[in-house]
Amino acid sequence: MIQPITVLIILGVLLLLSAIRVLREYERGVIFRLGRLVGSRGPGIILLIPIVDRMVKVSLRTIAMDIPPQDVITRDNVSVKVSAVLYFRVIDPSKAIVEVEDFLYATSQLAQTTLRSILGQAEMDELLSARDKINRELQSIIDTHTDPWGIKVSLVEVKHVDLPVEMQRAMAKQAEAERERRAKVIHASGEFQASQTLANAAEIMAKHPQALQLRYLQTLSEIGTENNTTIIFPMPMDLVRPFLKAGEKA
């Protein structure tokens, strides 16, 4: 038969074990004594008063939370689905437990509503090209609302934007038209530069007729390098004019 002393010893050991808690470096314990908040403790060994104290464990590590795809209508009336990811951490364990019932659920719902609200004020082009600006605005607004809960939002990233098929086709046509416009502008710019170069060359040859004769001889040399049996080329009048004058004098 078990002795009463043995029973008391066993109960004492169980009470002692229930009074000892060990918290890791990234954990904190929020202590309630008879329902009243005492404060947060940790890390290391924590001693509690059996039956009187109750501890709620809170992690201080950064949490990455996926924001599920949200149906958003942009300012220019384009319906899209947008998903994002939220990075936050608890900086005040006492507020995270006392000020809000479930800080994970509350932060998730706040992030979803803020995402729909902010993206609804942006246009489609801004959503695709100004992601950094939108991310900073989301982070600032969510962090302001979670600050009374003892939560710090460090980063919000828009992860994926699902466009309708019609919008994808329209954007593809727009991109193709933009590429064609750039190609035409580049071609026109090249033609303009070539015409300027030719005009400058014509002015130089007009001032120096010898340059024209050298160019003429160079052209004959290039023609002669090819396998041609018959070559027809115009005779420069500068070469013929001395003979014509001699004939007139005779």
C-alpha positions in Angstrom: 0.0 0.0 0.0 1.3 3.4 -0.9 2.3 5.5 2.0 0.8 9.1 2.4 4.3 10.4 2.5 5.1 8.9 -0.8 2.0 10.5 -2.3 3.0 13.8 -0.9 6.5 13.5 -2.3 5.1 12.6 -5.8 2.7 15.6 -5.7 5.5 17.8 -4.6 7.7 16.7 -7.5 4.8 17.2 -10.0 4.2 20.7 -8.6 7.9 21.5 -8.9 8.1 20.3 -12.4 5.0 22.3 -13.4 6.6 25.4 -11.8 9.7 25.2 -14.0 9.7 26.4 -17.6 12.6 26.6 -20.0 12.4 29.2 -22.8 14.7 29.3 -25.9 16.5 32.4 -27.0 13.8 33.5 -29.4 10.9 32.8 -27.0 9.3 34.9 -24.3 6.7 33.9 -21.7 3.8 36.2 -20.8 2.9 35.6 -17.2 -0.6 35.9 -15.7 -1.0 35.7 -11.9 -4.6 35.0 -11.0 -5.6 36.5 -14.3 -3.6 39.7 -13.9 -0.7 40.4 -16.2 2.6 40.3 -14.5 4.9 40.8 -17.5 7.0 38.9 -19.9 10.1 36.8 -19.0 12.8 34.8 -20.7 14.8 33.4 -22.1 16.2 30.7 -19.8 14.6 29.1 -16.7 11.3 30.5 -15.5 9.9 29.7 -12.1 6.1 29.9 -11.8 3.8 29.6 -8.7 1.9 26.4 -9.2 -1.9 26.9 -9.8 -1.5 30.7 -9.4 0.6 31.5 -12.4 -0.2 30.8 -16.1 2.3 31.4 -18.9 1.7 32.0 -22.6 4.6 31.4 -24.8 5.3 33.8 -27.7 8.0 33.5 -30.5 10.0 36.6 -31.4 11.2 35.2 -34.8 10.2 36.8 -38.1 7.0 35.2 -39.5 6.5 34.9 -43.3 2.8 34.9 -44.0 1.2 34.3 -47.4 -1.7 36.6 -48.3 -4.1 34.5 -50.4 -5.1 35.9 -53.9 -7.4 38.8 -53.6 -9.9 40.0 -56.3 -9.0 43.6 -57.0 -10.6 46.1 -59.4 -8.0 48.8 -60.2 -8.7 52.5 -60.7 -8.9 52.0 -64.5 -11.6 49.2 -64.0 -9.3 46.2 -64.6 -10.2 43.1 -62.6 -7.1 41.2 -61.4 -6.1 38.7 -58.7 -3.2 39.7 -56.6 -1.3 37.7 -54.0 1.4 38.9 -51.6 3.7 37.8 -48.8 4.0 39.6 -45.4 7.0 39.6 -43.1 6.5 40.6 -39.4 7.6 39.8 -35.9 6.4 40.4 -32.3 8.4 43.1 -30.5 6.1 43.4 -27.4 4.9 40.0 -26.3 2.6 41.4 -23.6 0.7 43.6 -26.1 0.5 40.8 -28.7 -1.3 38.6 -26.1 -3.4 41.2 -24.2 -4.4 43.7 -26.9 -5.6 41.3 -29.6 -7.2 37.8 -29.3 -5.2 36.1 -32.1 -2.5 38.3 -33.5 -1.7 35.9 -36.4 -5.3 35.9 -37.6 -5.8 39.6 -37.0 -2.6 40.5 -39.0 -3.6 38.2 -41.8 -7.1 39.8 -42.1 -5.6 43.3 -41.9 -3.1 42.6 -44.7 -5.9 41.3 -47.0 -8.2 44.3 -46.5 -5.3 46.7 -46.9 -4.1 45.0 -50.1 -7.5 45.3 -51.7 -7.9 48.9 -50.6 -4.4 50.1 -51.8 -4.4 48.2 -55.1 -7.9 49.5 -55.8 -6.6 53.0 -55.9 -3.8 52.2 -58.3 -3.9 51.9 -62.1 -3.0 48.7 -64.0 0.3 50.1 -65.4 1.3 51.4 -61.9 0.6 47.9 -60.4 3.0 46.3 -63.0 5.7 48.9 -63.1 5.7 50.6 -59.6 5.8 47.5 -57.3 8.4 49.0 -55.0 6.2 52.1 -54.3 3.1 49.9 -53.6 5.1 47.6 -51.4 6.3 50.5 -49.3 2.8 51.9 -49.0 1.4 48.6 -47.9 4.2 48.1 -45.3 3.6 51.6 -43.9 -0.1 51.2 -43.5 -0.1 47.7 -42.0 2.7 48.5 -39.6 0.8 51.6 -38.4 -2.3 49.5 -37.6 -0.3 46.6 -35.9 1.9 48.8 -33.8 -0.7 48.9 -30.9 -0.6 45.1 -30.9 3.2 45.0 -30.4 3.9 43.8 -33.9 6.4 45.2 -36.4 5.8 44.7 -40.1 9.2 44.7 -41.8 8.3 44.0 -45.4 5.3 43.4 -47.8 5.9 42.1 -51.3 3.3 41.8 -54.0 4.1 38.3 -55.3 1.9 37.6 -58.3 -0.6 39.5 -60.4 -3.0 37.3 -62.4 -4.2 39.2 -65.5 -7.3 38.3 -67.6 -6.7 36.8 -71.0 -8.1 39.8 -72.8 -5.8 42.1 -70.9 -2.8 39.9 -71.7 -3.6 40.0 -75.4 -4.1 43.8 -75.3 -0.7 44.3 -73.5 1.0 42.0 -76.1 -0.4 44.1 -78.9 0.7 47.3 -77.2 4.2 45.9 -76.7 4.4 44.9 -80.4 3.3 48.4 -81.5 5.9 50.0 -79.2 8.6 47.8 -80.7 7.5 48.7 -84.2 7.5 52.4 -83.3 11.1 52.2 -81.9 12.2 50.3 -85.0 10.8 53.0 -87.3 12.4 55.8 -85.2 15.8 54.1 -85.3 15.5 53.6 -89.1 14.5 57.2 -89.6 17.4 58.4 -87.4 19.8 56.3 -89.4 18.6 57.7 -92.7 18.9 61.2 -91.3 22.5 60.6 -90.1 23.4 59.1 -93.5 21.9 62.0 -95.4 23.9 64.5 -93.2 27.1 62.5 -93.9 26.5 62.5 -97.6 25.7 66.3 -97.6 29.0 66.9 -95.7 30.9 64.7 -98.2 29.3 66.6 -101.2 30.4 69.9 -99.7 34.0 68.7 -99.2 34.1 67.4 -102.8 32.7 70.6 -104.1 35.5 72.6 -102.4 38.2 70.1 -103.5 37.6 68.7 -107.0 40.7 66.5 -106.7 38.8 64.5 -104.0 36.1 63.7 -106.6 38.7 62.5 -109.1 40.3 60.3 -106.4 36.9 58.8 -105.6 36.3 58.2 -109.3 39.6 56.3 -109.6 38.9 54.3 -106.5 35.6 53.3 -108.0 37.3 52.1 -111.2 39.8 50.1 -109.1 36.9 48.4 -107.2 35.2 47.6 -110.5 38.4 46.2 -111.9 38.9 43.7 -109.1 35.7 41.9 -110.1 35.6 39.4 -112.9 34.0 41.7 -115.5 34.8 41.3 -119.2 33.2 44.7 -120.2 33.4 47.9 -118.2 31.4 51.0 -119.2 32.2 54.2 -117.3 31.7 57.9 -118.1 34.7 60.0 -119.1 35.3 63.0 -116.9 35.0 66.3 -118.8 38.1 67.6 -116.9 40.2 65.1 -118.8 38.7 65.8 -122.2 38.5 69.6 -122.0 42.2 70.3 -122.8 41.9 68.4 -126.1 38.8 70.2 -127.0 40.5 73.6 -126.5 43.5 72.5 -128.6 41.1 71.5 -131.4 39.3 74.8 -131.4 42.7 76.7 -131.6 43.8 74.5 -134.6 
